[in-house]
Amino acid sequence: MHHEADPAKADANLAKHGVAFDEAATCLLDPMALVMEDEAPDEVRCVLVGTSERGAC
């Protein structure tokens, strides 16, 4: 799987959430992940809850 991330945003997300973007992206491969539509008013967004390769959720 290939993904790209803005380095500054990736650093900010790591500091805020404690999970690196590279690890979080592995949740996309979780066959048991739950995907829900977000209720964002201005754009179509989805929320995925899954387990990463390291077992974080």
C-alpha positions as CSV (number, residue, x, y, z in Angstrom):
1,M,0.0,0.0,0.0
2,H,1.3,3.5,-0.9
3,H,0.4,6.6,1.0
4,E,1.8,10.1,1.2
5,A,1.7,12.5,4.1
6,D,2.8,16.1,4.7
7,P,5.8,15.8,7.0
8,A,4.7,18.8,9.2
9,K,1.1,17.4,9.5
10,A,2.4,13.9,10.3
11,D,4.6,15.3,13.1
12,A,1.7,17.3,14.5
13,N,-0.6,14.3,14.4
14,L,2.0,12.1,16.1
15,A,2.3,14.7,18.9
16,K,-1.4,15.1,19.3
17,H,-2.6,11.4,19.0
18,G,0.6,9.4,19.9
19,V,0.4,7.3,16.7
20,A,2.5,7.8,13.6
21,F,0.8,8.2,10.3
22,D,2.7,5.2,8.9
23,E,1.3,3.0,11.6
24,A,-2.3,4.5,11.4
25,A,-2.3,3.8,7.6
26,T,-2.0,0.1,8.3
27,C,-5.5,0.1,9.9
28,L,-6.8,0.4,6.3
29,L,-5.7,-3.2,5.8
30,D,-7.7,-4.5,8.9
31,P,-10.3,-6.8,7.5
32,M,-12.4,-6.3,10.6
33,A,-12.2,-2.5,10.5
34,L,-15.5,-0.6,10.9
35,V,-16.1,2.3,8.4
36,M,-18.8,4.9,9.1
37,E,-19.8,8.1,7.4
38,D,-18.8,11.2,9.3
39,E,-21.3,13.9,9.9
40,A,-19.0,16.7,8.6
41,P,-21.3,19.5,7.3
42,D,-19.0,20.7,4.5
43,E,-17.5,17.6,3.0
44,V,-17.9,13.9,2.6
45,R,-15.7,12.1,5.1
46,C,-15.5,8.6,6.5
47,V,-14.2,7.4,9.9
48,L,-12.4,4.1,10.1
49,V,-11.8,2.2,13.4
50,G,-9.4,-0.7,13.0
51,T,-6.3,-2.3,14.5
52,S,-2.9,-1.4,13.2
53,E,0.0,-3.9,12.5
54,R,1.3,-3.2,16.0
55,G,-2.1,-3.8,17.6
56,A,-3.0,-0.2,18.4
57,C,-6.6,0.8,17.9
